[in-house]
Amino acid sequence: MNSLLDYSFQEISDILKQYGQPSYRATQLYDAIYSYKGEDKITNIPKSLISSLSQNYNFLPLTIYKELKGSDGTIKFLYKLADGNLIEGVLMRYKYGYTLCVSTQVGCRMGCKFCASTLNGLVRNLSAGEIVAQVLCVNAYLNGSRQNRKITNVVLMGSGEPLDNFDNVLKFIKLISDEHGINISQRNISLSTCGLVDKIDLLAKQKLQITLTISLHAPNDNLRRQTMPIANRYSVKDVVNCAKRYFKETKRRIVFEYALIDGQNDSFKCADELASLLHGFSNHVNLIPLNEVKERGLKGTNKHQGYAFMERLKSKGISATMRRTMGEDIEGACGQLRAKVINITQ
Ligand code: SAH
C-alpha cells in the first residue's frame, strides 16, 4: 500500500479531487500528514474521509521500534516499516540544530567491506514517502510540527546507496524541500554516494542545491578495490572527473568522504596521492576514523595518525577536516544496529 507521504502537494490535490473534495482540503491533509499523527489523532478533516483514504493509503509508513541514546546526545533509531522490515537512522545534535541521517534502502547491494548495511545484501528500495517519514517521525519525536520544525539538516548517509534508488531519492529531496511540506532548504541536505558515475551525471542535470558527498576511501584503484566492489566498475579517475563535471554544472563544492582504515589507506603516501588527485577544483575532504565492524576485521586509524594525515593533506593545499565520531557507543555506523537486531531476532 502506498503512503500519502509518497505524493507531492499537487498529487494530493488530485487524489482529493477523485474523492470529490474541495481544494482547501489538500492544505489540511498535507498539514495533517506532515505532523505525523496517526489517522485517529487528525482533527481537521472529516472522519469519513480519513477512513476512506486509509483503505487505500498508509498515513504512518513507519514507527520507532527501538531507540538508543548515546553518551554524546546522539540518538540511534530503529524504525519498523509497514511490511515489518527494519531500517535505522541517527539523530545528531549540533549547536545550530538537529541533523538526521536517513536510510534510502533496506540493506544495500554495494558490498563495501567496512559497511554493516551491506552484510545481508539489498532487501528493497524505500519509497520517497518512507524516506520523508523518517524525518517527520523524528521531528514529531522532538515535539516539532510542520510549522515549528526541529530538524534543520538531513544527510542521506544511513543504510543504502541513494543513487541506486535514484527516482525515489530525487522525489524525496523535492518533497522534503517543498514549502507546502516541511521546507528543509536543499543547502541543508547532503547526499552521500559510493560513486555511481552515470547516476551522478544524471543528478547534476537536476540542478539541485544539495551537497554531493562521494565516499572515496582510497586514493587509487588498487586500494579502493580492496574494500569497495564499485571500484571495479568505475576507476578513481572516473569518479573524480565526474565530480568535476558535477561542480561545473551545479557550482556546489564536492565533499569526499575518506574513512581512515588502520594500516590500509592512512599512510603519508596515501595522503600525498589523494592530494594530487583532488588538486585543482573546489572540494573538501571529510576524514573519519573507521568505526570498527568486527565481522570484517577492519580497524580505525588512531587519532594521532588521523590528525597527521589531515595536516599532510592541508599542507598540500587540500581543505580537510576530521569528522567527530558520534554515537560510537550505540553502534553509530551504517547498518550496525539493524545488523545486530536482525541477528538477535533471527
Ligand atoms: N551508500 C552511501 C551512503 C551510506 S554510508 C555511500 O557509500 O556513501 C555513509 C558513509 O558512511 C559512507 O561514506 C560510508 O562509506 C561510511 N561508512 C560505512 N561504514 C562505515 C564504518 N564502519 N566506519 C566509518 N564510515 C563508514
Boltz pocket constraint, residues with backbone or C-beta under 6 A from the ligand:
constraints:
  - pocket:
      binder: B
      contacts: [[A, 110], [A, 112], [A, 114], [A, 115], [A, 116], [A, 156], [A, 157], [A, 158], [A, 159], [A, 160], [A, 161], [A, 162], [A, 192], [A, 193], [A, 194], [A, 195], [A, 213], [A, 214], [A, 215], [A, 257], [A, 259], [A, 288], [A, 289], [A, 290], [A, 291], [A, 292], [A, 293], [A, 333], [A, 334]]
      max_distance: 6.0
